[in-house]
Amino acid sequence: MDFADRVINLEAEGAYHMLSRAQALEAQGHEIIHLEIGQPDFPTFENIRQAGLKAIQDGFTRYTPSAGIPALRAAIAEQAGRQRGISIQPSQVVVGPGAKPALFFPTLALVRPGDEVLYPDPGFPTYEAMIRVAGGTPVPVPLVEEEDFTFDLAAFDRLVNEKTRMVVLNSPSNPTGGVMKRAALEHIAVASRKLGFWILSDEIYTRLAYGDQIPSMASLPGMAERTIICDGFSKTYAMTGWRLGFGIMPESLAERVDLLLTHSVGCTASFTQVAGLEALTGPQDQVKSASAEYRHRRDLIVAGLNEIPGVRCRIPQGAFYVFPNVSALSKTSTWLADYLLDEAGVAVLPGTSFGIRGEGYLRICFANSIENIQIALDRMRKAFTRL
């Protein structure tokens, strides 16, 4: 068929391809340890589930304002502002069905044909997709493993120019779990203020941090008016299937994004929004408990990976991913991921699912039980020993 240019180069996310392969093997009777899909293994917290059920029973099943119900927008503004140390108004908040609209729609509203957008490589595949759909030119910026996978600032300085319309940041990062240090953010902010480009800061993992509070670009002097924050409920509250996310941005941009929501998805499910309100205003002890459990799993898997000859793995400071360097095994990332699935029954992702600079790495999600992680480590050790 004769498709429009904006969709010709779209590709599926590698995680779903690997999941499909793993499920096919399971259908044949193989036992697979799933470390490929990036979602919490905990069920949605009980108080949130009950709030969603009650909302349906109480008739919250109708349209809402496209940007979200006022109570939820106010709660997001209060919580997100308090966490980041900035003042946010409810009018700056736009609620969407998942966090991806807060990536796609600001990009559609701001990026014009010929504009350049810098984004991390390796990075979340949606970044390149949304830039291309908007008609922009994707410009990948390499990450530096030795600097906890932060931007290569020397490369950033070479790549940024008068054509740069936007820079995409992701901290903590998918796939690396890396956190951008404040000094790196300040370096990028100087360029933003000088050249006038926007920052799209994907902060979906910001509450899954294992050290100091994660700094937000929006908290730096002069950056709130040129920063878009993308965040959501799926990772923090184990609500991936509820499809609930939000963007925080200057009010004039929020009005444009609201219109894009109006003419595309209409609105987010009302009962999902009520559940989100309970997530923010209800008890937060389960969030802390989940984060502590992820940290325990992180320490276990990092130690186990570093004991495997030919593998080295940095300790991620956020999210629930490790990004081990496997270049010493002298095989491509794709070959190794397929090998682990077929020969060891362990599903992981090749680093190249997140960009060409992911070669030499694997992405492993440790949102799984301690028992399964230990089994996976044992299988991986034996499989790599046979190479």
Buried (B, 14 or more C-beta within 10 A) or exposed (E): EEEEEEEEEEEEBBBEBBBEBBEEBBEEEEEBBBBBBBBBBBEBBEBBBBBBEBBBEEEBEEEBBBBBBEBBBBBBBBBBBEBBEBEBEBBBBBBBBBBBBBBBBBBBBBBEEEBBBBBBBBBBBBBBBBBBBBBBBBBBBBBBBEBBBBBBBEBBEEBBEEBBBBBBBBBBBBBBBBBBBBEBBBBBBEBBBEBEBBBBBBBBBBBBBBEEEBBBBBBBEEBBEBBBBBBBBBBBBBBBEBBBBBBBBBEEBBBBBBBBBEEBBEBBBBBBBBBBBBBBBBEBEBBEEBBEBBBEBBEBBBEBBEEBEBBEBBBBBBBBBBBBBBBEBEBBBBEBBBBBBEBBBBBBBBBBBBBEBBBBBBBBBBBBEEEBBBBBBEBBBEBBEEE
